[in-house]
Amino acid sequence: MSLSKKDLLGKKEALLKQLGGLQKQLYNVEGAVMFIDLEIKKMKEQEVIDVGKSPRID
């Protein structure tokens, strides 16, 4: 079974569109991971601040 040049070009175009969609999804996932990392960093910094604040005993 042999594919024509037109069929191959059509398949190539479809795969390129699929690749573009996957790249967008990967970009979104990378952004979400970066956001989560920033939130974790903020939480760790807050823990350090909270630990540094000990109640005063007069």
C-alpha positions as CSV (number, residue, x, y, z in Angstrom):
1,M,0.0,0.0,0.0
2,S,1.5,3.2,-1.2
3,L,0.5,6.7,-0.1
4,S,0.5,9.6,-2.6
5,K,2.5,12.7,-2.1
6,K,-0.8,14.6,-1.3
7,D,-1.7,12.0,1.4
8,L,1.8,12.3,3.0
9,L,1.6,16.1,2.9
10,G,-1.8,15.9,4.6
11,K,-0.5,13.6,7.3
12,K,2.5,15.9,7.8
13,E,0.2,18.9,8.2
14,A,-2.0,17.1,10.7
15,L,1.0,16.0,12.7
16,L,2.4,19.5,12.8
17,K,-0.9,20.8,14.1
18,Q,-0.9,18.1,16.7
19,L,2.6,19.0,17.7
20,G,1.6,22.6,18.0
21,G,-1.2,21.7,20.4
22,L,1.1,19.5,22.5
23,Q,3.6,22.3,22.7
24,K,0.9,24.6,24.0
25,Q,-0.1,22.1,26.6
26,L,3.5,21.6,27.7
27,Y,3.9,25.3,28.0
28,N,0.8,25.5,30.2
29,V,2.0,22.6,32.4
30,E,5.4,24.3,32.8
31,G,3.7,27.5,33.8
32,A,1.6,25.6,36.4
33,V,4.7,23.9,37.8
34,M,6.4,27.3,38.1
35,F,3.4,28.8,39.9
36,I,3.3,25.9,42.3
37,D,7.0,26.2,43.0
38,L,6.6,29.9,43.8
39,E,3.7,29.2,46.1
40,I,5.8,26.5,47.9
41,K,8.7,29.0,48.2
42,K,6.3,31.6,49.7
43,M,5.0,29.1,52.2
44,K,8.5,28.1,53.3
45,E,9.5,31.7,53.7
46,Q,6.4,32.3,55.8
47,E,7.3,29.3,58.0
48,V,10.7,30.8,58.6
49,I,9.1,34.1,59.6
50,D,6.5,32.4,61.8
51,V,9.2,30.3,63.5
52,G,11.3,33.5,64.0
53,K,8.4,35.1,65.9
54,S,8.4,33.6,69.3
55,P,5.9,34.9,71.8
56,R,7.5,37.4,74.3
57,I,7.5,36.3,77.9
58,D,7.6,39.4,80.2
